[in-house]
Amino acid sequence: MKKFTLHERLGKIIFILLAMVCLIPFISSPIALLLGFILALFMGNPFEKNLHQYIHLLLQISIVGLGFGLKLNEALEAGKSGFILTIISISTVMILGYIVGKSLKIERPLSFLISVGTAICGGSAIAATSPIIKPQPKQISLALAIVFTLNSIALFLYPAVGHMLHLNQEQFGLWCAVGIHDTSSVVGAASKYGNEALKIATTVKLARALWIIPVSLMTMLIFKSKDSKIKIPWFIGYFILAILLNTYFPIGQLSSVITVIAKSGLNLTLFLIGSTLSIQALKSIGMKPLAFAVFLWIFISVGSLLFILNMN
């Protein structure tokens, strides 16, 4: 039986205590992410080896829980408002990513992973397309490190910019869903801004995530891969089911309780993500891939914001 050192035991105790703190309702999403990063920075992550699969599962459960805070008419309205912007932004980022990536002479698989992560839904899109294009493990790690780093910045930056520009709840929710890569950070930033922004951001982002399917099919054609399988985000179906249940079979106060628990689960997810952002991973990011990713992120952030501000 393996014996743990005092440092390892202390690290595990602090990790568990901070994780429990993040479940408290008044802890915001950015704070949860920051606590995880500080822990990784000073003490390391004692559970890092098996953490990624739990992060993915916890995020999905939390998203489904948020569905109990939505009505069908709200979801349809949010999806409708973001549909055109979704098509324009995804196609533009993918085309621009190909041109700029080629100009900077970045390896094709890496530039594609960063582009698809920026265009659709961050780490989920990278994970879905990786088995198709078969990149090197280092390229996958690099793309994920860049995306998670920019997500972390967005979680703090977007609400500040939103308040500075006096964006209303609908505008901010839509902007989050398009401009921030990962679903976890989208929901985290929107929940900090307000409940209406959270509803819109969650619905539009998950509708956007369904574009993984056609983009994966397109990826098969581009990279000429016939034996690859497409990873379909099935949890979105459960999110829709939760909305339908809340609309046609309302469960009263229990819906609010489930939503609060889901938000706490999301905060815990962000804490776990923050705890995986090691200095070693950040140091491994090269200047060219980072500049490329930042350029695409600024482009989609500014472009979508201008589009939203000029919408009727």
C-alpha positions in Angstrom: 0.0 0.0 0.0 1.4 3.4 -1.1 2.3 5.8 1.7 1.6 9.5 1.1 4.0 12.2 2.3 2.8 15.1 4.5 2.9 17.4 1.6 0.7 15.1 -0.5 -1.8 14.7 2.3 -2.0 18.4 2.9 -2.4 19.0 -0.8 -5.4 16.6 -1.0 -7.0 18.1 2.1 -6.7 21.7 0.8 -7.9 20.6 -2.6 -11.1 19.0 -1.1 -11.7 22.0 1.2 -11.4 24.5 -1.7 -13.7 22.3 -3.9 -16.3 22.4 -1.1 -15.9 26.2 -0.8 -16.7 26.5 -4.5 -20.1 24.8 -3.9 -21.2 27.8 -1.7 -23.7 29.8 -3.8 -22.1 33.3 -3.2 -18.7 32.1 -4.7 -18.6 33.4 -8.3 -17.4 31.5 -11.3 -14.2 33.6 -11.9 -13.3 33.1 -8.2 -13.7 29.4 -8.5 -11.5 29.3 -11.5 -8.9 31.5 -9.8 -8.9 29.3 -6.6 -8.1 26.2 -8.8 -5.3 28.0 -10.6 -3.7 29.3 -7.4 -3.8 25.8 -5.9 -2.1 24.3 -9.0 0.5 27.1 -9.0 1.6 26.7 -5.3 0.8 23.1 -4.4 0.1 21.3 -7.7 -2.9 19.1 -8.3 -2.9 15.9 -6.3 -5.8 14.4 -8.4 -4.8 15.6 -11.9 -4.3 12.2 -13.5 -8.0 11.2 -13.6 -9.6 14.6 -13.4 -10.3 15.4 -17.0 -13.0 12.7 -17.4 -14.8 14.0 -14.3 -14.6 17.6 -15.5 -16.4 16.6 -18.7 -19.1 14.6 -16.9 -19.7 17.3 -14.2 -20.0 20.0 -16.9 -22.6 17.9 -18.8 -24.7 17.2 -15.6 -24.6 20.9 -14.6 -25.7 22.1 -18.1 -28.6 19.7 -18.0 -29.6 21.0 -14.6 -29.6 24.6 -16.0 -32.3 23.4 -18.5 -34.8 23.3 -15.6 -34.5 27.0 -15.3 -35.7 27.6 -18.9 -39.0 27.6 -20.7 -39.4 26.4 -24.3 -40.4 29.8 -25.6 -37.3 31.4 -24.0 -35.0 28.7 -25.5 -36.6 29.1 -29.0 -36.3 32.9 -28.9 -32.6 32.7 -27.8 -31.8 30.1 -30.4 -33.5 32.2 -33.1 -31.5 35.3 -32.2 -28.2 33.5 -32.3 -28.7 31.4 -35.5 -27.5 33.8 -38.1 -24.6 35.0 -36.0 -23.6 31.4 -35.4 -23.5 30.5 -39.1 -21.5 33.7 -40.0 -19.0 33.4 -37.1 -18.3 29.7 -37.5 -17.7 29.9 -41.3 -15.7 33.1 -41.0 -13.4 31.8 -38.2 -12.7 28.5 -40.0 -11.9 30.2 -43.3 -9.8 32.9 -41.6 -8.1 30.2 -39.5 -7.0 28.3 -42.6 -5.6 31.4 -44.3 -3.8 32.9 -41.3 -2.5 29.5 -40.1 -1.0 28.8 -43.5 0.5 32.3 -43.6 2.2 31.8 -40.2 3.3 28.3 -41.3 1.7 26.6 -38.3 1.3 22.8 -38.6 -2.0 22.1 -40.3 -3.5 19.9 -37.5 -2.7 22.4 -34.8 -4.1 25.4 -36.7 -7.2 23.4 -37.5 -7.7 22.4 -33.8 -7.3 26.0 -32.6 -9.7 27.2 -35.3 -12.4 24.7 -34.6 -12.0 25.3 -30.8 -12.4 29.0 -31.3 -15.3 28.7 -33.8 -17.5 26.2 -32.0 -17.0 25.2 -28.4 -13.4 25.1 -27.3 -12.2 21.8 -25.7 -15.3 19.9 -26.8 -14.8 20.7 -30.4 -11.1 19.9 -30.2 -11.9 16.5 -28.6 -14.5 15.8 -31.2 -12.3 16.5 -34.2 -9.0 15.1 -32.9 -9.8 11.4 -33.7 -10.6 12.5 -37.3 -7.5 14.4 -38.1 -5.2 12.3 -35.9 -2.8 15.0 -34.7 0.2 14.4 -32.5 -0.6 14.3 -28.7 1.5 17.4 -28.2 -0.6 19.3 -30.8 -3.8 18.3 -28.9 -2.3 19.4 -25.6 -1.1 22.6 -27.0 -4.5 23.5 -28.5 -6.3 22.7 -25.3 -3.7 24.7 -23.2 -4.2 27.8 -25.4 -8.0 27.5 -25.4 -8.3 27.0 -21.7 -5.9 30.0 -21.0 -8.0 32.3 -23.2 -11.2 31.0 -21.6 -9.8 31.9 -18.2 -9.0 35.4 -19.3 -12.5 35.8 -20.9 -14.2 34.8 -17.7 -12.8 37.9 -16.1 -12.7 40.2 -19.1 -16.1 39.8 -20.7 -18.3 40.8 -17.7 -16.0 43.9 -17.2 -16.4 44.9 -20.8 -20.1 44.2 -20.8 -20.7 46.5 -17.8 -18.4 49.2 -19.3 -20.4 49.2 -22.6 -23.7 48.9 -20.7 -24.7 45.8 -22.6 -28.2 44.5 -21.7 -28.8 40.9 -20.6 -29.7 39.7 -24.1 -26.7 41.3 -25.8 -24.2 40.0 -23.2 -25.7 36.5 -23.2 -25.4 36.3 -27.0 -21.9 37.8 -27.0 -20.7 35.3 -24.5 -22.1 32.4 -26.5 -20.3 33.4 -29.6 -17.1 35.0 -28.4 -16.0 32.7 -25.5 -14.7 29.2 -26.5 -15.7 26.7 -23.8 -19.3 26.1 -22.6 -18.1 26.2 -19.0 -16.6 29.7 -19.3 -19.6 30.9 -21.3 -22.0 29.9 -18.6 -19.7 31.1 -15.9 -19.3 34.6 -17.4 -23.1 34.9 -18.2 -24.1 33.7 -14.7 -22.0 36.5 -13.2 -23.8 39.0 -15.4 -27.4 38.0 -14.7 -30.0 35.2 -15.0 -31.4 36.4 -18.3 -27.9 36.5 -19.8 -27.3 33.0 -18.4 -30.5 31.6 -20.1 -29.6 33.1 -23.5 -25.9 32.2 -23.3 -26.6 28.6 -22.4 -29.2 28.0 -25.1 -27.2 29.7 -27.9 -23.9 28.0 -26.9 -25.5 24.5 -26.9 -27.2 25.1 -30.2 -23.8 26.2 -31.5 -22.2 23.0 -30.1 -24.4 21.0 -32.4 -22.4 22.3 -35.3 -19.7 19.9 -34.2 -21.6 17.3 -36.3 -21.5 19.1 -39.7 -18.0 20.4 -39.0 -16.8 16.9 -38.2 -18.3 15.6 -41.5 -16.5 18.4 -43.3 -13.3 17.6 -41.4 -13.5 14.0 -42.7 -13.6 15.3 -46.3 -10.8 17.7 -45.8 -8.5 15.2 -44.1 -9.8 12.3 -46.2 -10.6 10.1 -43.2 -13.3 7.5 -43.8 -12.7 5.2 -40.7 -13.2 7.9 -38.1 -16.3 8.2 -35.8 -18.1 11.4 -35.0 -18.6 12.2 -31.3 -22.1 13.5 -31.0 -22.8 15.7 -27.9 -25.8 13.7 -26.7 -26.1 15.6 -23.4 -27.6 18.5 -25.4 -30.7 16.2 -25.9 -31.0 15.9 -22.1 -30.8 19.7 -21.8 -33.7 20.0 -24.3 -35.6 17.3 -22.3 -35.1 19.3 -19.1 -36.5 22.4 -20.8 -39.6 20.5 -22.1 -40.2 19.0 -18.6 -39.9 22.4 -17.0 -42.3 23.9 -19.6 -45.1 21.2 -19.7 -44.6 19.5 -16.4 -43.5 22.3 -14.0 -42.2 21.1 -10.6 -42.4 24.5 -8.9 -39.7 25.4 -6.4 -37.8 22.2 -7.2 -36.8 23.8 -10.5 -35.1 26.7 -8.7 -33.3 24.2 -6.3 -32.0 22.2 -9.3 -30.8 25.4 -11.0 -28.9 26.5 -7.9 -27.3 23.1 -7.6 -26.4 23.2 -11.3 -24.7 26.6 -10.9 -22.7 25.2 -7.9 -21.7 22.2 -10.1 -20.5 24.6 -12.7 -18.4 26.5 -10.2 -16.9 23.2 -9.1 -16.2 22.4 -12.8 -14.4 25.7 -13.2 -12.3 25.1 -10.1 -11.3 21.7 -11.4 -10.4 23.3 -14.8 -8.3 26.0 -13.0 -6.5 23.3 -11.0 -5.3 21.7 -14.3 -3.7 24.9 -15.7 -0.1 24.3 -14.7 2.8 26.7 -15.4 4.5 23.9 -17.3 1.5 23.7 -19.7 1.5 27.5 -20.2 5.3 27.5 -20.8 4.9 24.9 -23.6 2.8 27.3 -25.7 4.8 28.7 -28.5 4.6 32.3 -29.7 3.2 31.6 -33.2 0.3 29.3 -32.1 -0.5 31.7 -29.2 -0.5 34.8 -31.5 -2.7 32.8 -34.0 -5.2 31.9 -31.3 -5.3 35.4 -29.8 -5.9 36.9 -33.2 -8.8 34.6 -33.9 -10.2 35.2 -30.4 -10.0 39.0 -30.8 -11.5 38.8 -34.3 -14.6 36.8 -33.1 -15.0 38.8 -29.9 -14.9 42.2 -31.6 -16.7 41.1 -34.7 -19.6 39.5 -32.9 -19.8 42.4 -30.4 -20.1 44.9 -33.3 -22.7 42.7 -35.0 -24.8 42.4 -31.8 -24.6 46.2 -31.1 -25.9 46.9 -34.6 -28.7 44.3 -34.5 -32.2 45.8 -34.7 
